Structures are given as structure tokens and as C-alpha cells.
Amino acid sequence: MSDIRLHSYFRSSTSTRVRAALALKGLTYDYMGWDLRKGDQRSDAFLAINPQGLVPALEIDGLVLNQSIPIIEYLDERFPEPPLLPQDAAGRARVRALAAMIACEIHPLNNLRVLRYLGRAFGADADAQAAWFAHWAQTTLSAMEQILAGDGRTGDFCHGNQPGLADICLYAQMLNNRRFDIDSAQWPTLARIFAACNALPAFAQAAPETQPDAVPA
Amino acid sequence: MSDIRLHSYFRSSTSTRVRAALALKGLTYDYMGWDLRKGDQRSDAFLAINPQGLVPALEIDGLVLNQSIPIIEYLDERFPEPPLLPQDAAGRARVRALAAMIACEIHPLNNLRVLRYLGRAFGADADAQAAWFAHWAQTTLSAMEQILAGDGRTGDFCHGNQPGLADICLYAQMLNNRRFDIDSAQWPTLARIFAACNALPAFAQAAPETQPDAVPA
């Protein structure tokens, strides 16, 4: 029994982010899976943990934290090594903005509850949902490719040669893209950084298919 | 001529957030308006400033910052008084999560480019777009009401008795809700905090209708 407990769903992109941050920090934790496909996140048991009814939620230090990026910021303040944000304010702003491009411009539009709304309200079939997903992913990732390729601060990872908050968000997004067969060759810098993440054990530990609640695709 | 220049659109909710943060910090700045309805954000002139083609962008300290919450975090680090985040890590996580609830769960779904996509791809008319807007606003704001009402750390504002990052995001969202005639009486705590924001000159300075590029409704 660990002092940290993660409420997660193996396929949840935001849960993947938190799992990667915990793994990069070398933290162990209890894993509690909630099956979003069955609506477990709307159960009384889960709403008592997070009234918003969303994974991830992290129990730590007597707190229940929610929202993936604020959780990762907390982990980075609480366990400073290795840092997930740069030491300078300009660098932090850059990394937070790269993370926000994914967290505020792509993922909110492309998660399960949104795709379901499109089907329910507008009769969007699988093809229309895939086109919607691809549109928002490509709009922002193409801009991100340009930003990263044109900035000398980009290194093996989004910012320098160590993985951090922006890489965590990019990694989770690129995994999501695979589910919709989006070809990442159109973004050489993003593809290179994704490959660098995949080469690290911490990201492999965070991957959906290695979670206790994973089911075969 | 100031050393800070804000690229903005008067009605943009994310621009309103940055304007409120600048005003709360007592900072003066040059205002540059870009008309999103005319597509000015896709002009070469603007894309040279922000390749993502989104307002706001903030020129400061020789940098061009984008994404509203990372911009506000930068301002808070650079100009610490008055603080927009709590002094303790648990409080910071709470305020960042409240801000992220709006910035990651409501606003991305409800901005202009998304509503236009719904119209273009799915034939969503004004009523269907309003229902979409209301659905995402109500889902998250109802959870936020419950979280704020049930936590003793909530004060005159979202966290204690001074306005901060969460209030800034709430203020901009509540303004947006008005455009779709969403009744805020269903959320008494949120309505009370919004009124407290409206009573402060800094928020009035940030309001859409007081911007240089404002046009009558």
C-alpha cells in the first residue's frame, strides 16, 4: 500500500499524462481503474472522490487532486527531481504553452464524451467522428511542429534534452492519434520526440496497454 | 509606448483572462486588436507573431508568449504582487484545477471556430449551437459550484478573499455565458464570485466592451 493512489482509466489520455509524470519522478502508487466505457466515473463512489466525474484524480498528502496538468505541477513542486519544468521563467512559459496547446486545443475536443455527443446530437458516424478528431489534432500539431522546429531551445525533447511536461502531453496525444490512424510522419519533429519518449522506461510504464485495467484492443 | 504589448480580440474569452491579470497586476500595455470574425488571426502578420493563429499573445521581456494560462503564470512569477496563485502547494493545485476546469473542459468546446465547424460539418443551426454551448458550460460549472460550495477554502473569491487565476477564468466564462443567455442563478456561489469580480475596477478594465476594438453588440 502506497501513500499515493491514482484513479485512472488505462486508455484515458489525461491519465496517461499523470502516469508518465509519476513514473518520471520514480514514485510508486496504488492504481485504481474506473471503466469509462461502463460509466464508472459517474458512480456515487467515484463522484465522492471527484465531483466532476473525470479521471484522473490523485490522492496524495491527504488531498484529492484533479485535472492532469495541475496534478503534474503539484508533483513537480513536491518532488523536484527530476524537474518537469525548466528552471527559468521564459522556459517555463514555453513548456506550459506547448502543454496547453494539447491540453486546451486538442484533447478537450476529442475525448469520448464529446465524440458521443456528436453521434447523439448530430448523427455523426464513425467516419465523421474520425474527421473531427483529425481536424483538431492536425490544426494544432501542425502549428506545434512549426514552433518546435523553428526554436533552438528544442532538443532531444520539446525543451532541451530531458523530458518534461510538454513531452508528457505530446506522448499521450500521439498515442491517441494512433487510435485514429493519423500518420505522424507529417510532423518530423513531433515524431522524433515521440520516439525519444518511447525509448524511456518511464513512458513505457505509463502506456495504456501496461495498466492493470487494460483490455486487448 | 509600453514595454508590454497584448495581441487581443475584445470578445475573446482567453484574451479577457490575460487583460484581467494585467489589470490586477497594475501593468500598462499597448493593445493590438485582431478581428477574429474577419480572420485577421490567419494573416501573415499575425502568424509571424503566433504560428498557432490564436489570440491572446503577449510580447514581454523580448519574448512572445502564447496560451492564456501560461501567460498568466509568467506574469505571476515576473510581477509577484498581488499574487494570483496561493502561497501553498495544495492551494496552488486547487486554484490551477479550478482554472483548468474552465480552460480545458468548457472554453475549448465553445469557441468560435468550434461552433463554426458544427455548422459547417453537421448543419448545426443557432439553436443547436446554443444547446451545445449550454451543455458543456452546465456540465462543468455545476460540478464547480458543488466543489466551491463544499470547501471552506472558498471565500469572497474562489480561494480566499483575494481574486486570482480561478476567478479570472470564471469571470471570462460567465461573460461568455451571457451571450448565450445562460442563467447563472443556478450556481449561487459562482454568481456571487462573479459579482465580486464585477465590483473590482481591474475586471471592468478587462471587460470586452471597454476594449479599443470593441464594437456594439
HADDOCK unambig.tbl for C-alpha pairs under 7 A between the chains (distance, minus, plus):
assign (segid A and resid 51 and name CA) (segid B and resid 143 and name CA) 5.85 0.50 0.50
assign (segid A and resid 51 and name CA) (segid B and resid 147 and name CA) 6.94 0.50 0.50
assign (segid A and resid 52 and name CA) (segid B and resid 140 and name CA) 6.84 0.50 0.50
assign (segid A and resid 52 and name CA) (segid B and resid 143 and name CA) 5.14 0.50 0.50
assign (segid A and resid 66 and name CA) (segid B and resid 97 and name CA) 6.24 0.50 0.50
assign (segid A and resid 67 and name CA) (segid B and resid 97 and name CA) 5.42 0.50 0.50
assign (segid A and resid 67 and name CA) (segid B and resid 100 and name CA) 6.64 0.50 0.50
assign (segid A and resid 70 and name CA) (segid B and resid 93 and name CA) 5.43 0.50 0.50
assign (segid A and resid 70 and name CA) (segid B and resid 96 and name CA) 5.51 0.50 0.50
assign (segid A and resid 70 and name CA) (segid B and resid 97 and name CA) 5.61 0.50 0.50
assign (segid A and resid 71 and name CA) (segid B and resid 93 and name CA) 6.65 0.50 0.50
assign (segid A and resid 74 and name CA) (segid B and resid 89 and name CA) 6.46 0.50 0.50
assign (segid A and resid 74 and name CA) (segid B and resid 93 and name CA) 5.99 0.50 0.50
assign (segid A and resid 89 and name CA) (segid B and resid 74 and name CA) 6.45 0.50 0.50
assign (segid A and resid 93 and name CA) (segid B and resid 70 and name CA) 5.43 0.50 0.50
assign (segid A and resid 93 and name CA) (segid B and resid 71 and name CA) 6.66 0.50 0.50
assign (segid A and resid 93 and name CA) (segid B and resid 74 and name CA) 5.99 0.50 0.50
assign (segid A and resid 96 and name CA) (segid B and resid 70 and name CA) 5.52 0.50 0.50
assign (segid A and resid 97 and name CA) (segid B and resid 66 and name CA) 6.26 0.50 0.50
assign (segid A and resid 97 and name CA) (segid B and resid 67 and name CA) 5.43 0.50 0.50
assign (segid A and resid 97 and name CA) (segid B and resid 70 and name CA) 5.61 0.50 0.50
assign (segid A and resid 100 and name CA) (segid B and resid 67 and name CA) 6.64 0.50 0.50
assign (segid A and resid 103 and name CA) (segid B and resid 104 and name CA) 6.45 0.50 0.50
assign (segid A and resid 104 and name CA) (segid B and resid 103 and name CA) 6.46 0.50 0.50
assign (segid A and resid 104 and name CA) (segid B and resid 104 and name CA) 4.97 0.50 0.50
assign (segid A and resid 104 and name CA) (segid B and resid 108 and name CA) 6.00 0.50 0.50
assign (segid A and resid 105 and name CA) (segid B and resid 108 and name CA) 6.02 0.50 0.50
assign (segid A and resid 108 and name CA) (segid B and resid 104 and name CA) 6.00 0.50 0.50
assign (segid A and resid 108 and name CA) (segid B and resid 105 and name CA) 6.02 0.50 0.50
assign (segid A and resid 108 and name CA) (segid B and resid 108 and name CA) 6.41 0.50 0.50
assign (segid A and resid 108 and name CA) (segid B and resid 109 and name CA) 6.88 0.50 0.50
assign (segid A and resid 109 and name CA) (segid B and resid 108 and name CA) 6.87 0.50 0.50
assign (segid A and resid 109 and name CA) (segid B and resid 109 and name CA) 6.01 0.50 0.50
assign (segid A and resid 122 and name CA) (segid B and resid 122 and name CA) 6.09 0.50 0.50
assign (segid A and resid 140 and name CA) (segid B and resid 52 and name CA) 6.84 0.50 0.50
assign (segid A and resid 143 and name CA) (segid B and resid 51 and name CA) 5.85 0.50 0.50
assign (segid A and resid 143 and name CA) (segid B and resid 52 and name CA) 5.14 0.50 0.50
assign (segid A and resid 147 and name CA) (segid B and resid 51 and name CA) 6.94 0.50 0.50
